Amino acid sequence: NIGITPVDTTKAYAFGSVQAGSGQNVGRSNYAGDDIVGVGSFTAELSTSQLTLTRDNTAAASNVGWFVVHWGSAPPTGTTYYVRTDGSDSNTGLSNDAAGAWLTIQKAADTMVAGDTVRVQPGTYPEAVTPLNAGTAANPITYLAVGAVVVDGGNVRCRAFDVVGTGYQVIDGFEITDQIDCGESALNVLNSDNVTIRNNIIHDTGRDGFAFQGTSANGLVENNLIYNIDDDGATPSGAGGHVFRNNTFAGTMGGWVLEEGHATNLFEDNIFWTGAIQNTALGTFNYNDYNSAVLPGTGNISSDPLFVSGYYLSHLAAGQGSDSPAIDAGSDTAANLGLDTRTTRTDSVTDTGTVDLGYHYLP
């Protein structure tokens, strides 16, 4: 008998399985306190406070080899679509092959509704993507790059993503480059709340890397690398409430590293090692490394982060000559921030313990 607590039974679900001599028996408890019995060898009981698993060794086939349990929030709704460089926008978008996938990200942007995800396969996409529909808090619309996916402006297009009036979008894992200066930014968010910009690399753009404008509020900007921008690194304005966490701004900046801002913004675990912040009073700064000065707030430093091989951090354990001061200098653990599967090291060892500052690469 194994008890697991606490369990939020308003959202929890659980699966259990055993491998006995007679084959695999499965029990499932879903969303409520119901009991499921798996052919006399396994019981999963989800009560108001605890998930209890019971193995019944009295079953005729009692050679139990294993069982697996999973619990958490309810599964998201929505459809998964695919985009590939050898696809066609006349396809359904529903399978990851040339006969099923779409050719353009914009086709996905024109189709997806709340809860949908598009998995963009490796390649270069010469596009400017404008989402048509908004997501919701429970079911955002997700653009997910799978592998090396480049949205290339080709020095003719203004933006990679232009999110206008369509909140609850997630833009995850893209390389964005070569957009020209048409005003605003390469990744533009206008009048759109709760937009997440995550795991992207934005570089060599003609205007700002990204911006929150108009009434946009509550953006989440986490684990992005922004470098060699002809204008400002980011413009975190709009209605504020934006959270910037574990981003690296580096290389050259033609303007401010942060232009404008909002008093309700929060900046944590970032490296600002280029340019200057226009107004450090616009926002709360904790556990950041800033090239110009020690920022007001908690845990901030102003020390050369010792970049190597691009924007990895120098680590003695990875063979460099010294440790970066940004190692283990963050506000929380890497696991709690979802960065324990990523790395700041050239030898690809993932981050553990207190999080390193700045951008984390895939190992």
N, C-alpha and C positions, 0 to 999 in steps of 0.2 A: 504494500500500500504506500503510495506517495501522495503527499498533499502539497499543493502550490498555492501560495497566498501572498499578496491580495490579488483578487481577480475582479475586474470591473464587469459585472454581468450585464450592464446595459450595452456594452460593446463587444464583449469577449466571445471568442469562439475557440474550440479545441478539437484536435484530431488525435486519435490514439490508434495504434495498431500493434498486433503481436504476430510473430511468425511461429506457428506451432507445426507439429508433425503433419497435421491434416491440411495445412495451407495457411493463408493469411486471413485473419479475422479483424475487422475494422469497426471501431465505434466512433461516433461523432456527437458532440454536444454543441448546439448552435444557439447563441443569443439568449438562452433562458436556462432555468434550473432543471432541465429534463435529463433523464438517465438513459444512456444507450448501452446495451449489453451486446458484446461481440461473441456470439455462439459459445457461451459458457466459458470463455477464457479471458475476457477483458471487460472492464466496466469503466466508463468515463462519466463522472458526476460533477456537474457544475452547479454549485450552490450559490448563495448570495455573497459568500466571502472567499470561497476556496474551490479550486479544481482538484478533485481526488481521482487518482488512477488506481485501480485494483486489478491485480493479476490473479486469476483463479487457477491454482495448480491442481484442482480436483478434476479438471477436464480430462477426458480420455486421452487427448493428445496434449500432454502437458510439457513438452519440450519447447518452452518459450525461448525464442532467441533474442527478440528486441521489441521495443515499442517506441514510438515517436509522438511527441506532443507539440502542438503549436497553439499559441493564443495571442491575442492582440486586438487591434481595432478591426471593425468590420471591413471585409474586402471592398475596395473601391469599385464603383460602377464605371462603365464606359467601354469604348472600343479602342483596340490598338491597331494603328495603321503603320504602313512601311513606305519609306521613300528610298529609292536607289538611283544611281546614275544611269543604269540600264533599264529603268522602269518606263512606264507610260502613264500620263494623266488620264488616259481612257480606261485604265485598269480599275479594279475595285479598291486597291490599296490595302487589301486584307491579308496578303501573304508576302513573305520576304523572299521573293524571286522575281525575275524579270517579267514573268507573265502576270504577276499579281500586284507588284509594288507600283507606286506613283513615281513620276520623274521629278517633280518639284515639291519643295516644302510649301510653296504657296497653295498648291492644290490641297494639302492637308489643312492649311490655315483657313481656306474657304469652306472646308467640310466639317471640321471638328466642332463639337459642342461640349458642354461641361462633362468632365470625367474622361474625355478621350485623350489618348497619347499617340504621338507619332514617333517612331524609332527611325531616325535618319541614318542610313548606312554610310560607310566611309566614302569619301570623295570630295570634290569641289563643286559647290553650287553657286552659280553666278546669279544671285537673286537679291531682291529686297522684299522681305516677308511682312505682310500686314495681316494680323489675326482678324477674322470677321466677327467671331462670337466671344463672349466672356465665359469664364468658368465660374465656379462657386467656391465657397470656403471648404465644403466637404469634397468637392469634385473639380479641382482646377483642370485647365487644359495644359498638357505637357508636351514640349518640344525637346526630345532627348537625342543627343548625338551619340551614336554607337561607334566608337573608334575615332579615327581622325577625320573630322568633318569640318570643312572650311566653307564659310559663307563669304564669298569674295566679291567685293565691290568693283573690281576690275578698273578702278580709277574712273568710273563713269556713273556708278550708283551712289546715292546719298546715304542709305541706311541698310543695315543687315536685317534688323527687326524694327518695325514701327508700330508700337502698341498704342492705339488711340481709342480711348473709351471702352476698352475691353479688359477688365480686371481679372484677377486670379489666373494669370498665366505663369508657367514655369519654363524658363529657357536655360537648358542644362547641357554643358559640355562642348560648346561650339568654339571654333577658332574664327574670329571676325577680323577682317583686314581689308585695306585698300578702298575704303569708302571715301568719297570726296567731300569737300566742305560745302554743304547746302544750308548751313545753319543747324542748330541743335546738336545731334550726336549720331554715332554709328548705330547705337542701340538706344532707341528713343522711347520713353514711356510718358504719354500725355493723357491726363484725365483718366488714369487707370490705377485702381487701388490693388494692393496685395499682389504685386508682380514680383516673382522670384528670379533673380539672375545668379546662376550657380555654375561653378566649375568651368567658366569660359576663359579663353585667352583672347584679349582684344589688343591689337597692335597696329601701328602704321596706318592710322586713320587721319583724314583731313580735318576733322572737327573733334568734339569731345568723344571720349570712349563710350560713355553712356550718360543718360540724364533722366531725372524725374521732373516733370514739368506740370504746369496747370494745377489741377486739384489732386494729383496723384499722391496717395498716402500709403504708409505701411509697407513699403517695399523691403524685400530681403535680398541683400547682396552678399553672397558668401562664397569664398574660395575662388576668386577670379584673379587673373594675372593681367595687368594693364601696363603696357610699356610703349614707348616711342609714339606718342600722340602729338599731332601737330598743334592741338589747342589744349583744352582742359582734360584732365584725367576723368573727372566725373562732376556732374552738377546735381547734387542731392537736395533739390529744392522741392517744388510742389507744396503739398500740405504737410509734409514732414512725417515723423514717426518711422523713418527708414532705419534699418539695422544693417550696418556694414561689418562683416566679420571675416577675418582670415583672408583678406585681399592683399595683393602686392602691387604697388604702384612704383614703377622704376623706369630706367632708361632716360629718355629725354621727354620733356613736356614743353610745348610751345606756350602754354598758359599756366593756370593754377593746377595743382594736383587735385584740389577740391575747390570748385567755384561755388559761391553763394552757400546755401545750406538752409537748415531749419533748427531751431533750438531744441526740438524734440527728437532729433536724430541721435543714434547711438553708434559709436565706432569702437570696436573691440578687436584685438589680436591682429591688427593690420600692420603692414610695413609701408610707410610713405617715404621712399628714399629717392625722391626727385621733386623738384619744384617747391612750391609753398602752398599752404592752406590759406585761402583768402581770409577766413574769419574763424578762428578757433573757438570763439564764443558761441558759434552756431552748432550746438551739439555737445554730447558728452563723450569724452575720450578716455578710454581705459585700456591699458595693456597694449599700447601701440608703440612702434619704433618710428620716429620722425626725424628726418635729417636736419631740420632747422633748429629744433629745440626740444626740450622735454615738455610734452603737452600737459596742460592742467588736467588733473584727474588721478586715477589710481593705477599704479603699475606701469606707467609709461617710461620709455627710455629714449635716448638719442645716441645710438651707437651703430657704427657701420655693421650691417647685417652679414657682411662677408659673403656675397653672392659668388657662386662657382657654376660653371657649365650652364650658363643662362641665368636662372634665378633660383637654383637650388641653394641651400645653406651649407656653409662649410662645416663639416663634422670630422673631428679626429677619428672617430670610429669608421668613417668611410674613406679614410686615407688622406684627408686634407691636413694642413699644418696646424690648424687651430679650430676651436669651436665657435660658431656664430653666437653672439649674445642673444639672438632671437630664439635659440633652442630652449624649450621648456619655459618660455617666458610669458605664456598666455594666461587666460582667465579661468580655464576649466580643463578637463581632461580631453585628450583627442577622441576618446571613445564617446564621451557625452556630446561632443560637437560633430560626430559622424565622420571624423577624419582619421580614424585609426586604420583604415584600409588604404590610406594615401601616404605620401612621403615627401619630405623636404631634403632627402639624402640622395646623392648620386649613385649609391649602391642599392637603392630601391627598398631598403629596410623601412617598414612602415612606422608611423609615429605612435608612440606609447606614452603613458603617463601624462604629465602636463603638456598641453598642446604647444607646438612651435608656432611662432608668429608667421603670418603671411600665407602665401599660396602653397598648396600641397599638390604635387603631381601624382598621377597614376603611377604605380610601381611598374 
